[in-house]
Amino acid sequence: MTSKSKKYLLLAFTGFLFLWGCEEFFRREVGGFAGSYPFVEYWDIDASEREIIEAIKELNKTNPNFQLPSSVEFISTRDTNNAEDYWLYVDLYYPDTKEIVHAWTRPRYGEAVTTFAFVSLSKIDNPREHKLINRDFWYVANKLQIGKFKSTFVDKIEEQIDKKRKSDTRKLGK
């Protein structure tokens, strides 16, 4: 490899590191610019909030990830007194790492779609110290946490909703 090629390769590598560093800085320090939860990772689920809460409650009966220690509130109240306003807080659980998973739901587009958001993690022995997703984890660890949340909770909730809808359709067909 020639000296000129090495310089271009070093320049390209340095440029890549600079751009990645800028992205990481903006993701972790600046975050989003919208609202109270700029760092959440969210999914829009094609179901009403009521269906999502029912699916979570049903999964709570059989899935250990939906069963919290008694000291933690499972589904709390909304952050306002208005039943139709903003976020309904839901705490879930990773028994393998003994972490509380903080999430919320919020209806969008009327009754047809609900936003389900992953907010943070906290240890069971220190529930007040939250590690925000998309801010307090490095890039790879952040992606792993998001993937774990999606496969452990979002996918299971969507499967439970589909299962319930198919069951209701069969009942109507009889």
C-alpha positions in Angstrom: 0.0 0.0 0.0 1.4 3.4 -0.9 1.9 6.3 1.4 -0.9 8.2 -0.4 -3.3 5.3 0.0 -2.6 5.1 3.7 -3.3 8.8 4.1 -6.7 8.5 2.3 -7.5 5.4 4.4 -6.6 7.2 7.6 -8.5 10.3 6.5 -11.6 8.2 5.7 -11.4 6.3 9.0 -11.0 9.5 10.9 -14.0 11.0 9.1 -16.0 8.0 9.9 -15.1 8.2 13.6 -15.9 11.9 13.6 -19.3 11.4 12.1 -20.1 8.5 14.4 -18.9 10.5 17.4 -21.2 13.4 16.4 -24.1 11.1 16.0 -23.4 9.5 19.4 -23.1 12.9 21.0 -26.3 14.2 19.6 -28.2 11.0 20.4 -27.0 10.9 24.0 -26.6 14.6 24.9 -29.1 16.4 22.7 -31.7 13.7 22.2 -34.9 14.5 20.5 -36.3 17.9 20.6 -39.9 17.0 21.2 -41.8 17.0 24.4 -41.2 15.4 27.8 -39.7 12.1 26.6 -37.2 13.0 23.9 -35.2 9.8 24.5 -37.9 7.1 24.4 -38.0 4.3 21.8 -41.5 3.8 20.7 -43.7 1.5 18.5 -47.1 2.4 17.1 -49.3 -0.7 17.6 -52.5 -1.1 15.5 -54.7 -1.6 18.5 -56.6 0.5 21.0 -55.0 1.3 24.3 -57.6 -0.8 26.0 -56.6 -3.9 23.9 -52.9 -3.3 24.7 -53.6 -3.0 28.5 -55.8 -6.2 28.3 -53.0 -8.0 26.5 -50.5 -6.9 29.1 -52.8 -8.0 31.9 -53.3 -11.4 30.2 -49.6 -11.9 29.7 -49.1 -10.9 33.4 -50.8 -14.2 34.3 -48.3 -16.4 32.4 -45.1 -14.6 31.4 -42.5 -13.9 34.1 -41.4 -10.7 32.2 -44.9 -9.2 33.0 -44.8 -10.3 36.6 -43.2 -7.7 38.9 -42.1 -8.0 42.5 -44.9 -6.9 44.8 -43.0 -3.7 45.7 -43.4 -2.3 42.2 -46.7 -0.9 40.7 -47.6 -2.8 37.6 -50.0 -0.4 35.8 -50.2 3.0 37.4 -52.5 5.9 36.7 -52.2 8.6 34.0 -50.0 11.5 34.7 -53.1 13.8 34.7 -56.6 13.3 36.0 -58.0 13.2 32.5 -58.6 9.5 31.4 -57.9 10.4 27.8 -54.8 12.5 28.4 -51.2 11.6 27.7 -49.3 8.6 29.2 -50.4 5.6 31.1 -47.4 4.2 32.9 -46.6 0.5 32.8 -43.8 -1.2 34.6 -42.5 -4.6 33.3 -39.7 -6.8 34.5 -36.5 -8.6 33.3 -36.1 -11.4 35.9 -32.8 -12.5 34.4 -31.2 -9.1 35.2 -33.6 -8.0 38.0 -34.4 -4.8 36.2 -37.7 -2.9 36.2 -38.6 -1.8 32.7 -40.4 1.5 32.6 -42.8 2.1 29.7 -45.9 4.0 28.8 -48.8 3.8 26.4 -50.6 6.7 24.7 -53.6 6.5 22.3 -52.8 8.0 18.9 -55.1 8.7 15.9 -58.3 8.1 17.9 -58.8 4.5 19.0 -57.1 2.8 16.1 -53.4 3.1 17.1 -51.6 3.2 20.4 -48.0 4.3 21.0 -46.1 1.9 23.3 -42.8 3.4 24.5 -39.7 2.1 26.2 -38.5 4.8 28.6 -35.9 3.4 31.0 -34.5 0.7 33.1 -33.9 0.6 36.9 -32.5 -2.0 39.2 -34.9 -3.7 41.5 -32.7 -2.7 44.5 -32.4 0.9 43.4 -35.7 1.7 41.5 -35.2 5.5 41.6 -32.0 5.5 39.5 -33.2 5.3 35.9 -31.0 4.6 32.9 -32.8 6.2 30.0 -32.9 4.3 26.7 -31.3 6.2 23.8 -29.2 8.3 26.3 -27.5 6.4 29.0 -26.3 3.4 26.9 -23.6 3.3 24.4 -24.6 2.5 20.8 -24.4 -1.3 20.7 -25.7 -1.7 24.3 -28.6 0.6 23.4 -29.4 -1.4 20.3 -29.3 -4.6 22.3 -31.6 -3.2 24.9 -34.1 -2.0 22.3 -34.0 -5.4 20.6 -34.5 -7.2 23.9 -37.5 -5.0 24.8 -39.1 -5.5 21.4 -38.8 -9.3 21.4 -39.7 -9.6 25.1 -42.6 -7.2 25.3 -43.7 -5.5 22.0 -43.8 -8.8 20.0 -45.6 -10.7 22.8 -48.2 -7.9 23.2 -48.9 -7.9 19.4 -49.1 -11.7 19.4 -51.5 -11.6 22.3 -53.7 -9.0 20.6 -53.7 -11.1 17.3 -54.6 -14.2 19.3 -57.5 -12.5 21.0 -58.8 -11.0 17.8 -58.7 -14.4 16.1 -60.5 -16.0 19.0 -63.1 -13.2 18.9 -63.5 -13.7 15.2 -64.0 -17.5 15.6 -66.6 -16.8 18.3 -68.5 -14.5 16.0 -68.4 -17.0 13.2 -70.1 -19.8 15.2 
